[in-house]
């Protein structure tokens, strides 16, 4: 019987995706001698960018902001495809030696904090075995959705369909759609990515949506930045491009919130230029909500509009009544024949990868906790998590969280402190949803997540500029944070 103590590290990072690799880089740059490990449930790094393999998978953020602050994106494509992003994450990990700190096949199931011992005891499954480690800090970089299961509604008759039904999260190797009739159910970023990609060789692709999404076209290449890179070098050009694109995204978001009618008019004019004359934009491209109440979809170089112009793709706005042996019957009575049906119907959300947390033996009920600065939990010591922006690039927030965490560690080292925990003792703070976002996949599961508060530091901000100031330079010892 092995009675040796579990392996101990200063920081245990859960997840080896975009956020986890970035967190590790910030940590070892700031504290070269500090011990850390990354536990990854899958057998490879990359997270989302390794999991999703559907045709045309790409970012819906520009790489100048989806890229790390510390590592310039040097590719020609500003809107990059999944394999290029995965290479970028892998190269970042390999160049810094981070890949040697990753324990693959470790699914974290439980983490218990002991105030007496001032440490986390973390339990992970590795195959049929159980592995235990301890750490001073626990850093969750798990994203917010389930990797093992995408969301598919209950469709009547789906079992009777004689063709192939596939969810984009589980795209099978070798699925051939050439020369076939394909139906894509959905209207979000995945659907608008799949349709033009599949339309390249399918007989026809039909996107079936219950309601439209705002869709804007942007160039896939930033030619000005590509030229600038040759003149001033990749690092300076990257900083300029990052600042420019952050400013553009903030301006677009704020204008959408304050002058939605103006943004709607601009989007419609752009769509009229790219769609066939007389196309029914009101039905297929005009949502019931205002711009940026849900995330706006980007199509590089107008590829979706181009496929519609060519007649290789079309959009049907209707509700599905049932599947049949040969396709779909819609609420309008129309029938769609299909060989392949893709259910691009969204994600299932999952907080912190499903890890069960306890503090001094008491289970942590996530819906009863408040999120501090959108990155820690009230009443849970030495715990940090990353959830990115819904109105901008995920990595912008991930970088800021990592920088704040490093500031926090440095302060604790200076003062000889072993524990920090946010505490809300203000009875006037009221709760609100953590993510103020109307997307269906968010609303379905938001009740399972921590809450946000009605004011700082418990309010989850969606302003990068505000967070850049407060997380990089704001006080660490505010009225809510307790150090011991």
N, C-alpha and C positions, 0 to 999 in steps of 0.2 A: 504493500500500500504506500502510495506516494504522499508524504505529509509535508513536503516542502511548501514554502509560501508562494502564492501566485506571483507571476512577474509583475513588477511595478514600473510605471512610466509617469512622467510629469503630466503629459497631456495625451489623452486617448481620443483620436478623431474617428468618427463613425462615418464611412462613406468615402470612396475614392473616385468621385466624379469631379466635375469642374470646381465645385466649392471646396471639396476636401483637399484636392491637390493645391489649390490656392492657399488654403489655411495653413497647410504644412509648409509651403514656401515662405509665407510671412513669418511663421513661428521660428523656423530654423535660421532665417536671415537675422531676426531680432535677438535670438538666443541660441547661438551655435552649439552650446554645450548642453542644452536641455533635451531630455529624453522624451520621445514620443513614438507612437505607433498609429497606423491606420488600419481599422478593421473594415473589410469589404465583403459583403455577402456573396457577390458574384466571383467568377474566376478570372476577371480582368478589370482593369481600371477604365474610366471614361464615363461611367454613369449613363445618363440619358443618351449620350452620343455614341455609346457602344450598344445600348439596348435597342434603339430604334433602327431598323434596317429597311424600312419601306422605301419604295422608289422615290427619288428626289428629296429625301430627308435633308433639311437644311435649317439654318437659324432664321428666326423671324426678328432678330436684332442685328444691327451692323457689328462687324467684328472689331471695330475700333472701340466699342463699348462692351461687347461680350467678351473680348479679350481681357487678360489680366492687366492691371495697371503697371505691373513690374516687367511685363514681357510683351514687346511690340508684336502685333500681328503684321506679318510681312507679305501675306498672300495678295494677289491681284484682286481677288473677289472680296468686296466689302460685305456682301451677303453670301456666306460660305455654305457649302454643303456639309453634311454630317461627317463623312470620312475625313475631310480637311480639318474640321474642328477636333475630331478625335485624335488626329496626328498632332495637332497643336497641344492638346492636353498631355498626350503621351510624351512628347518631346520635353515639355515643361517638367514633368516628373523625372524623366531620365537624366536631363541635364543637371538637375539639382540633387540627384541621388534619392529623391523621394520614393521612387518605385521600390527601393530596397527596404523601405519601412512599412510596406503594405502586407497585411496578412489576408490572403485571399480565402474565399470559402468560409468566412467567419460571419455568421448571421447573429447579430447582437439581439438578445431577447429580453434581458433584464439588466438594470443598473441600480444599485443600492448605495445611497450616500450614508456615511456614518459621521456624525458630528464629532463623536469621541475620537475617532481615528483620523478625521480630516481627510477622508479619501472616498473615492467611488470603488465599489467592487462590481465589475462588469462580467456578465455571463454571456457567452456566445456559443452557438451550435456550429460544429465543424463536422459535417457528415453525421455519423452516429455518435460522435463524441461531444463532450462539453468542455469548453475552455474558459478559464477564469483569469482575469487580469485586474489589477488595481491601478488607479490613477488619481492624481491630485485634481485634475480638471477633466471634464467630459465635454466634447465639442461635437455636436450633431450636424453633419453635413449630408443629410439623407434626402434632401428635396422634400416635396410634400405629396407625392403620389406613390401608389403601389406599383412595384416593378413586375409583380407576378400576375397581374390581372388588370386589364383595361375595362372600361365601362361599356356595356352593351345593354340597351333597354330590352324589355320583354316584347319581342316581336311575335305576333300570332303567326303560326304556320312556318316558322323559320326552319323547322326540321324537315319540311316537305320539299324545300328547294333542292333541285338536283345538281345545281352548280356548286361553286366554291364560295364559302363565306369566310372572310378573314378580317381580323382586327389589326390595325396598323402596328399596335404594340407587339404583336406576335406574328410578324410577316414571315411566311415560310420560305426557306431557300428553294429556288427553282420554280417559283410560281410564275407561269407563263401567261401573260395577258395579251400577247401579240395577236391581232386579228380577232379579238373577242369583244363582246359587248360587256362593258364594265359599268356598274352603278356604285357611286361613292355616296354613302349616307353621312351627312354632316355639313357644317358650314364654317368650321374653325380653321386654325392655321394648318392642321394636318390635312384636312380636305382640300384646301386651296393649293397646297403643295402637291398632293397626289394627282389631282385632276390633270394639270398640264403635263406632268411627267408620264402618266399612263397614256395620255392622248397621243403621245409621240408614235406609238405603234399599235394601239388598240383599234378595233373597228370604230368604236365610239365610246366616249365616257360621259355619263350623265351624273351630275351632282344633285342629289335630292336633299333639300333643306326645308325644315319647318319654317324658319324665318331667316332673313339675310344677316350678313355681317358686314361691317364697314371694311372695305378693301382698298388699299392704296398701292400704287406702283412706284417703285424706286429703282434707280439704276443698280445693277449688280456690282458694277465697278465704280469706284470713286477715282475718276481719272486725274483730278487735280492733286489728290493725295499721292497717287502712284507716281506722278511727275515730281512732286515735292520730295518724295522719298529718295529719288535719284540725286536731288540737289543738296539736301541737308542731312541725309542719312535716315535710317529707319526709326531711330528712337525719338528724334525731334519731330519728324513727320507724324509719328504715332501720337505724340502728345497734342499736337495741333489738331489732328483729326478727331481725337477723343474729345477735346474741349468743344470743337465745332459741333460734333454730333450730339453731345450732351446738351448743348445750348439749343440745338434744333429740336430734340425730343421734348425738352422742358417747355419750349415755346409752343410747340404743337399741342401738348397736353393742356397747358394753361389756356390757350386759345379755345380749345375744344370745350373746356369747362365753362369759360366765360362768354364765348361767342359761338355756341354750337351751330346756329343757323349759318354763320359765315363759313365754318369748316364744312358743313354739309354741302353748301353751294360749291365750294372749291372741289370737293371730292367728286361731286356729280359732273362738273365740267370736265374734269380729267377723265372720268369714265365714258362720257359721251364721245370724247376724242378717240377712245381706244376700242369702243364696241361698235357693232354694226349699226347703221342708221336705223332709227326707229326702235331700237332694242328697249324692252320693258324694264328700265332701270328701277322704276317705282316698286315693282314686284320683287325683283331678284337682287337688288343692291341697295335698298333703302330700309334700314332697320327701324324698329319701333322706338329704340332708345337713342340717346345722343352719342356722338363720337366720344370714345374712350370711357364710356360707362362700362363697356367691356373692351378687352384688348383688341386693338385694330390689327387686321391682318395685312402683311406686306407681300406683294408679289414682285419678284425681281424682273425688271425689264418688261413688266406687264404680261408675263407668260400665260396667265389664266385668260386674260382678255384676248390674247393672240390666238389661243386655242379655240375660243368661242368664235372669233372672226373666221377662222379657217373651217369651222363646221365640224371639228373633230371632238368638240366638247360642248355640252349644253347644261343649263341649270333649270331644274324644276323646283318650284316653291310650292310645297304641298305636304300633307301628312300621309304617313304610311298606314294603310288599313291592315294589310297582311302580306306575308310572303306566299308565293305559289310555287308550283314545281318549276316554273320557267322565269320567275322574276318577282315583281311587286305589283300589288293593286293599291292605288292611292285613293285618298278620301274623295277626290273629285271624280272618281270612276275610271280615271286613266290607268292603263297598264304599261309597265316597263319590262321588256324582256332583258335578261341578263345571263351571262355565263359566269361572271364573278361579281359578288357583292361585297364591298368593303364597308365595314361599320366604323367609320371615323367619328364615333359618337362620344369620345371624351375619355377622361381618366377617372380612376377611383383615388380619392385623396387618402393619405395616411400620414399622421403626424409622427415625426422622428423615426421613421422606418418601423413603427409598431413596437418600439422598445418600451417596456413597462418600467416606470421609474418609481422608486420608493425613497423616502427621506426618513432616516432613523426608524425604520420598520413600518412606516405609514405609507400606503400607496398614494401616488400623486394622481389626482383626478384632473386631467388636462383642461376640461371645460370650466373647472373652478379656479384656474390660475389666471393671472394677468401677465401679459408679455411686457417686459421692461425693455424699452427702446427697440422693440421688435427683434430682440436677440438673446434675452435671458428670461427666466421664469421667476415670478415672485414666489418666495418661500423655498426655492430650490437652489442650494448653494453650488458654487463652482461649476455651473452648467451654462453652456453657450450653444446657440443654434443659428443656422443661416436660413432665412427665407427671403428671396429676392423681391424686386419690385414687380408690380403688375403693370406699371405704365412705362417701364424702361428696362434696360438690360439687367438680367439676374446678377451678373458678375459685378456690376457697379456696387450693389449692396454687399455682396459676398466679400469683396475687397475691404469695404469699410468695416464690416464686422470683424474681420481678421485684424485689421489695424487697431481697432478699439481693444480687442482681446489682448494684443501685445502691449498696449499701453497699460491695461489693467494688471497684467502680470508684472510689468516693470515697477509699477507703484507698490504692489504687494511685496515684491522682493526688497525694495528700498525700506519699507516699513516693517519687515519681518512678519507680515500677515499671512495666515494660512487659509483663510476662508473669506469669501465675499458672497452676499446674498441680497437681492433686491427685496424690499419689504414695503407693502402698501399699508400705511396706517392712517390714510386720509379717507374718512368715511364719505366725503363728498364726491370722490371719484366714482363715476358710473361706468358700466361696461358697454362694450359695443363689439361687433364682429372683428376678428383679427384682420381679415381681408375684406375691405369694402369694395366688393367686386361682384357684378351681377351674373357672371358666367355660370351656366348650369352646373358644371362639374365642381365649382367652388361651393355653390349654395347647397348642393346635395349633402356635403360632408362637413360643413363649417361648424356645426354644433359639436363636433368631436374634437375641435381644436381649442387652444387657449383663447382667452378673450383679450381685446385691447381695452385701454382705459379712455376716459373722456378728455384727458389732458396729459401733457408731458409729465414724467418720462414714460408713461404707460400707453400713450397714443402711438400707434404704428404710422409713421410718416411715409409718404410716397414721394417725397421731394429729395432728390439726390443732393442738391445744393445745400439744403438745410442739414441733411445728415452728414455731408462732407465736413461741415463746420463743427457740428456737435460731437460726432464720433471721433473725429481726428483731434479736435482741440478743446472740446467742452470739459467741464469738471467731471472728475471721476467720483468724487465724494459728494454727490448731490444728496438731497433730503431722503431719497429712497434707498440708496445703497448702504449696506452695513458691512463693515470690515471687522475681522476678529483675528 
